[in-house]
Amino acid sequence: MKKIIIVLGLVFCGLGSLWAQYEQHQVMVRNIAVPLRVYLNGSFVEDITRDDIELYDNEQLQKVEALYLISKNEVARMDAERDYMPYISRHFYFLFQILEYNPKITDALDFFFSNIFQPGDTLQVMTPMKNYTLSQAALKSKTKEQLVKDMVAVIRKDTQIGASEYNNLIKDLKRMVRAISVSGGQTGAMRDLESSDSGGLSGLQFLLPQYKNALIKLENLRFVEESRFLQFASQLKRLDGQKIVFFFYQREFRPEIHPRILNNLVSIYQDDPNLIGQIQDLFQFYQRETRLNITKLQRAFADSSIVLNFLFMHKNPENISGVYMREQSEDVFKIFTDIAKATGGVVDTSQNPDAAFQTVAKTVERYYLLYYSPSNYVADGSFHQIKIRIKGRDYRLSYRRGYFAD
């Protein structure tokens, strides 16, 4: 069964030289690098110095030993006691969890190649079906328009294939809910059902178990495997430079029986304990809880110095007689909103993924990179929390919130 929520194969190609750089870094004195973005009224503040920054590591004030202002993938200014010679190349990752392709994604990709992507950058595209790495050969032999066209074709195809089982289940659930609504006295649903293919479904004793089984299948398709995301963060930790993730996620709706219909069914079939038990099971199933350790994921992504940007693509629910289209994105939305905040990333919600992407992508163009050597550092595997403020100023700051002392 295909997993809809980012089944990451974690196939990272061409990383040998970067891994070698990582191994060399391990033998050096432990220095902590923190990308920092400083904003006032939505504009990037470019005149920050080391003396302006107060940095706390597990509540202990630390000395900022170096501060670099980075523009794209170049050092624009250095304020340091010694040059740490930071590795500032950028690694971009596009993750797509969408149920239907939005043409505005094409415009977003065009903007990326026209305004963001630079020589020396790398790019991987991850769909529910496969991971794709943009090769140097393709960069040399293809125009920007060809690269965008190729990416769109891959994303569109994988979306259609990867979401097919999910979308078919949604259709089945709509049909079942309409049929169940007829039994609960929804006349509009009866008219709709009479003009559609009911699939031979008849009788609540068959419909309710089938509906619940379909809900379980849908939930299994949406299951987020925590271990895969932890492995993803672990793989990226081995890379030097900026690791920038753009996660496109499309709002989801689940066809449910309207609460009024459920109450009607309880009233109509109150003398049938079997049916009442099945209805009560649905009430419990509708109560969903996050099954992931959000703190663990936040810390893993922050430790890997990943900047995760979460682009939540709004869409309006369908208006279907007899069907309550309930949003079921709240669990994933909370998880990745929290991860984005912990990594210094941005969360944007919009019906237009191009506009959202342009807003988010501009934040990766300029940032500060600071270095410090924690005075309280012990390699005991514990998580150290980082807190930063600018002296005497009320700026909005984005930065990773900590690291593991390993």
C-alpha positions in Angstrom: 0.0 0.0 0.0 1.5 3.4 -1.0 2.0 5.9 1.8 0.7 9.3 0.8 2.6 11.4 3.4 6.1 11.6 2.0 7.4 8.1 1.8 11.0 9.3 1.7 13.2 6.8 0.0 16.1 8.9 1.3 18.2 8.2 -1.8 20.8 10.9 -1.7 23.1 10.9 -4.7 26.4 12.6 -5.2 27.2 13.3 -1.6 30.5 11.6 -1.3 32.6 14.7 -1.4 30.3 16.5 1.1 30.5 13.6 3.5 34.2 13.8 3.4 34.1 17.4 4.4 31.8 16.4 7.3 34.3 13.8 8.5 37.1 16.5 8.4 34.9 18.8 10.4 34.5 16.1 13.1 38.1 16.3 14.2 38.0 20.0 14.8 37.1 21.8 18.1 33.3 21.8 18.4 31.9 25.1 17.1 28.2 25.7 16.8 27.0 27.5 13.7 23.6 29.1 13.8 21.9 30.7 10.7 20.0 33.8 11.9 17.5 36.0 10.2 16.6 39.4 11.7 13.5 41.3 10.6 11.9 44.7 11.4 8.4 45.3 9.9 8.9 42.5 7.5 12.3 43.8 6.2 15.6 42.1 6.7 17.9 44.1 9.0 21.4 44.3 7.5 23.5 46.2 10.1 23.7 43.6 13.0 27.1 43.2 14.6 28.4 40.6 17.0 28.1 43.1 19.9 24.3 43.4 19.2 23.7 39.7 19.8 23.0 38.0 23.1 23.1 34.2 22.7 22.2 31.7 25.4 23.1 28.0 25.4 21.0 26.2 28.0 20.4 29.6 29.7 24.1 30.4 29.8 25.3 33.5 28.0 27.8 32.7 25.3 30.4 34.8 23.4 29.6 35.1 19.6 33.0 34.6 18.0 32.1 35.3 14.4 29.2 36.8 12.4 28.9 36.6 8.7 26.3 38.3 6.5 25.4 35.9 3.7 23.9 37.1 0.5 22.7 34.1 -1.6 25.8 31.9 -1.5 28.4 34.6 -0.9 29.8 36.3 2.2 28.8 40.0 2.0 30.4 41.0 5.4 32.5 39.4 8.1 32.7 40.4 11.8 34.9 37.9 13.4 37.9 37.3 15.7 39.1 34.7 13.2 37.7 33.4 9.9 35.8 30.2 10.2 35.6 29.9 6.4 32.0 28.8 6.4 30.7 26.4 3.8 27.8 28.4 2.4 26.6 26.5 -0.7 22.9 25.7 -0.6 21.0 22.4 -0.9 17.4 22.8 -1.8 14.7 20.2 -1.2 11.2 20.3 -2.7 8.8 18.0 -0.9 5.3 17.6 -2.4 2.2 16.2 -0.6 -0.6 17.1 -2.9 -3.7 15.3 -4.1 -4.0 17.2 -7.4 -1.6 19.3 -9.3 -2.0 23.1 -9.1 -0.8 25.0 -12.2 0.5 27.7 -10.0 3.3 25.3 -8.9 4.7 25.7 -12.4 5.0 29.5 -11.8 6.7 28.8 -8.4 9.3 26.6 -10.1 9.9 29.2 -12.8 10.4 31.8 -10.1 12.8 29.5 -8.3 15.1 28.9 -11.3 14.9 32.6 -12.4 15.5 34.2 -9.1 16.8 31.8 -6.4 18.8 29.0 -7.8 22.5 29.8 -8.3 25.6 28.0 -9.6 26.9 25.7 -6.9 23.4 25.0 -5.4 22.0 21.5 -5.5 18.3 20.5 -5.8 16.3 17.4 -5.0 12.6 16.9 -5.6 10.7 14.4 -3.4 7.3 13.1 -4.3 5.3 10.3 -2.8 6.6 8.1 -5.5 10.3 8.8 -5.9 13.2 11.2 -5.2 14.9 13.1 -8.0 18.3 14.8 -8.0 19.0 17.6 -10.5 22.3 16.6 -12.1 25.1 18.8 -13.2 24.7 17.4 -16.7 21.1 18.6 -16.9 22.1 22.0 -15.6 24.7 22.4 -18.3 22.6 21.0 -21.2 19.1 22.3 -20.5 17.6 25.7 -20.4 15.6 27.0 -17.4 12.4 26.5 -19.4 13.3 22.8 -20.0 14.2 22.2 -16.4 10.9 23.6 -15.2 9.0 21.6 -17.9 10.8 18.4 -16.8 10.1 19.0 -13.1 6.4 19.8 -13.7 6.0 16.6 -15.7 7.5 14.5 -12.9 5.5 16.2 -10.1 2.2 15.9 -12.1 2.8 12.3 -13.0 3.8 11.2 -9.5 0.9 13.1 -8.0 -1.6 11.4 -10.2 -0.1 7.9 -9.5 0.7 8.5 -5.8 -2.7 10.0 -4.9 -4.8 7.6 -7.0 -5.7 5.2 -4.1 -6.3 8.0 -1.7 -8.6 9.8 -4.2 -10.5 6.6 -5.0 -11.1 6.1 -1.3 -12.4 9.6 -1.0 -14.9 8.9 -3.8 -16.0 5.7 -2.1 -16.5 7.5 1.3 -18.6 10.1 -0.3 -20.9 7.5 -1.9 -21.2 5.6 1.4 -21.9 8.7 3.4 -24.7 9.7 1.0 -26.2 6.3 1.3 -26.0 6.3 5.1 -27.5 9.8 5.1 -30.6 8.5 3.3 -31.2 6.1 6.2 -30.9 9.1 8.6 -33.6 11.0 6.8 -31.5 13.3 4.5 -33.8 13.7 1.5 -31.3 15.7 -0.6 -28.9 12.9 -0.3 -31.5 10.4 -1.5 -32.0 12.4 -4.7 -28.3 12.5 -5.3 -27.9 8.8 -4.6 -30.8 7.9 -6.9 -29.0 9.7 -9.8 -25.6 8.1 -9.0 -24.0 4.7 -8.8 -24.5 3.5 -5.2 -22.2 0.5 -5.8 -24.9 -2.0 -4.6 -24.6 -0.7 -1.1 -27.8 -1.3 0.9 -28.6 -1.6 4.6 -26.8 0.1 7.5 -25.6 -3.3 8.7 -23.4 -3.4 5.6 -22.8 0.3 5.1 -21.4 1.2 8.5 -18.7 -1.5 8.7 -17.7 -0.7 5.1 -17.5 3.0 5.8 -15.4 2.4 8.9 -13.0 0.1 7.1 -12.6 2.7 4.3 -11.8 5.4 7.0 -9.2 3.1 8.5 -7.6 2.5 5.0 -7.6 6.3 4.4 -5.9 6.9 7.8 -3.3 4.3 7.0 -2.4 6.0 3.8 -1.9 9.3 5.7 0.2 7.7 8.4 3.4 9.6 9.0 6.3 7.3 9.8 8.3 9.1 12.4 11.4 7.0 11.7 11.6 8.1 8.1 11.6 11.8 9.0 14.2 11.2 11.7 16.3 9.4 9.1 15.8 12.3 6.7 17.1 14.7 9.3 20.0 12.4 10.1 21.0 12.2 6.4 21.0 16.0 6.0 23.0 16.5 9.2 26.0 15.1 7.3 25.9 18.0 4.8 27.7 21.3 5.3 26.1 24.4 4.0 22.5 25.6 4.1 19.8 22.9 3.9 16.6 24.5 2.8 13.3 22.5 2.5 10.1 23.7 0.9 7.3 21.4 1.9 4.1 21.8 -0.3 1.1 20.3 1.5 -2.4 20.5 0.2 -5.4 20.9 2.6 -7.4 17.7 3.0 -11.0 17.0 3.7 -12.6 13.7 4.9 -16.2 12.8 4.0 -18.0 12.2 7.3 -21.6 11.6 8.4 -23.1 14.9 9.6 -23.5 14.9 13.4 -27.2 15.6 12.9 -27.6 12.5 10.8 -25.7 10.4 13.4 -28.1 11.7 16.1 -31.1 10.8 13.9 -29.7 7.3 13.4 -29.2 6.9 17.2 -32.9 7.9 17.7 -34.3 5.8 14.8 -32.3 2.6 15.7 -32.1 3.0 19.5 -33.6 -0.5 19.9 -30.8 -2.1 17.8 -27.8 -2.5 20.1 -25.6 -3.7 17.2 -26.2 -0.6 15.1 -25.9 1.7 18.1 -22.5 0.1 18.9 -21.3 0.7 15.3 -22.5 4.3 15.4 -20.7 4.9 18.7 -17.5 3.5 17.2 -17.7 6.2 14.5 -18.0 8.9 17.2 -14.8 7.6 18.7 -13.0 7.2 15.4 -13.7 10.8 14.5 -11.6 11.9 17.5 -8.1 11.9 16.1 -4.9 12.4 18.0 -1.3 13.1 16.8 0.7 9.9 17.0 4.1 11.4 16.6 6.6 12.7 19.1 6.7 16.3 17.9 9.4 17.4 20.3 11.6 14.6 19.0 11.1 15.7 15.4 11.6 19.4 16.2 15.0 18.6 17.9 16.1 16.3 15.1 15.5 18.9 12.4 17.0 21.7 14.5 20.1 19.7 15.3 20.6 19.0 11.6 20.4 22.7 10.9 17.6 22.2 8.4 15.5 25.2 7.5 12.0 23.8 6.9 9.5 26.0 5.2 5.9 24.8 5.3 3.7 25.9 2.4 0.1 25.0 3.3 -2.1 25.1 0.1 -5.6 26.1 1.0 -8.6 24.9 -0.9 -12.4 25.1 -0.3 -14.4 22.0 0.6 -16.8 20.5 -1.8 -20.5 21.2 -1.1 -22.1 17.7 -1.3 -25.6 17.1 -0.1 -25.7 14.7 2.8 -21.9 14.7 3.3 -20.0 16.6 5.9 -16.5 17.5 4.5 -14.4 17.8 7.6 -10.9 19.1 7.4 -8.4 16.4 8.3 -5.2 18.5 7.9 -5.0 19.8 11.4 -2.6 17.0 12.6 -0.1 17.4 9.8 -0.4 21.2 9.9 0.5 21.3 13.6 3.4 19.0 13.2 5.1 20.8 10.4 4.3 24.3 11.8 6.1 23.3 15.0 9.0 21.9 13.0 9.3 25.0 10.9 9.4 27.3 14.0 12.1 25.1 15.6 14.3 25.3 12.5 13.9 29.0 11.7 11.7 28.3 8.8 8.5 30.0 7.6 4.9 28.9 7.5 2.7 30.3 4.7 -1.0 29.5 4.0 -2.4 30.4 0.7 -4.6 29.1 -2.1 -1.9 30.3 -4.5 1.3 28.2 -4.1 3.2 30.6 -6.4 2.5 33.6 -4.2 3.3 31.6 -1.1 6.5 30.3 -2.5 7.7 33.7 -3.6 7.1 35.1 -0.1 8.9 32.2 1.6 11.8 31.9 -1.0 12.8 35.5 -0.5 13.7 34.7 3.1 16.5 32.4 2.1 18.4 35.1 0.1 20.0 36.9 3.0 20.9 35.7 6.5 23.5 35.9 9.2 25.7 32.9 10.1 27.1 33.1 13.6 29.6 30.9 15.4 30.2 30.2 19.1 32.0 27.6 21.2 29.7 26.7 24.1 31.5 27.1 27.4 29.2 24.6 29.0 29.6 21.9 26.3 29.8 18.3 27.3 29.4 15.5 24.7 26.7 13.7 26.7 24.1 13.5 23.9 21.8 16.0 25.6 19.8 18.6 23.7 21.0 22.2 24.2 18.5 24.9 23.7 19.6 28.1 21.9 18.0 31.5 22.6 19.0 34.7 20.8 18.0 38.3 21.2 19.2 41.6 19.9 20.2 44.0 22.6 17.7 46.9 23.1 15.7 46.0 20.0 12.4 44.3 19.4 13.2 42.4 16.2 11.6 39.3 14.9 14.3 36.5 14.8 14.4 33.2 13.0 17.0 30.6 13.9 17.4 26.9 14.9 16.4 26.3 18.5 19.1 23.9 19.5 21.4 21.0 18.9 22.5 17.6 20.4 25.8 17.6 22.3 27.2 14.6 20.5 
